[in-house]
Amino acid sequence: MTKRKALVVYGGMELHTPGEGAEVVRQILEEHDFAVQVTDDYDALGADDVGSNALVVPVITDGVLEPEKMGRLIAAVQAGTGLAGYHMGLATSFRASVPFRYAASCYWVSHPGNIITYQVDITRPYHPIMEGIDRFEHTSEQYYLNYDPAVEVLATTTFSGEFHPWRRNVVMPVVFTTTHGQGRVFYSSLGHTADELELPNVRLILTRGLLWAAGAL
């Protein structure tokens, strides 16, 4: 049987340890019998054969991709290639690209208080990504997002207002899924640095989300 292919592209702010995070994604996918290409060459996202991948994972803060190449990536997703990201991946990737922002379905705008401890609440406990996971506390950046109302929210966090009182009691997605054309899209805001991806709940959510986006769950 031919293995599913996945493309993982990393880069941008070193604070987010993108290279190390990309290797975690590679490990997860290889454990589930994917053939994985990992690269720091953004142009791979716009390659002629990008649509041969079951899954594309940008582990990228900001970045630029030429419109023609971005068009090939978006066309691949619309035709059925999965798109997945964690933390900065999707939420901050390719900020200036409107087509990518539409596909990503979220945009990071703030993390009040920087590194804090906050609660993650499960809203879809029977979804295959969240099954068996109970609410938990997490210490990291609590991402405040602008997000597409079309997403299916699987987990949330509530902002206390301690740092930005004007956003007290705002409930924000932490994990969501959606589609873009025929492509499945998964996002988790957990994983500021690669070491967070080793935490059991964070790792399990990411693993299941990657598989779901690739059509393997």
Disulfide bonds with the S-S distance in Angstrom:
none
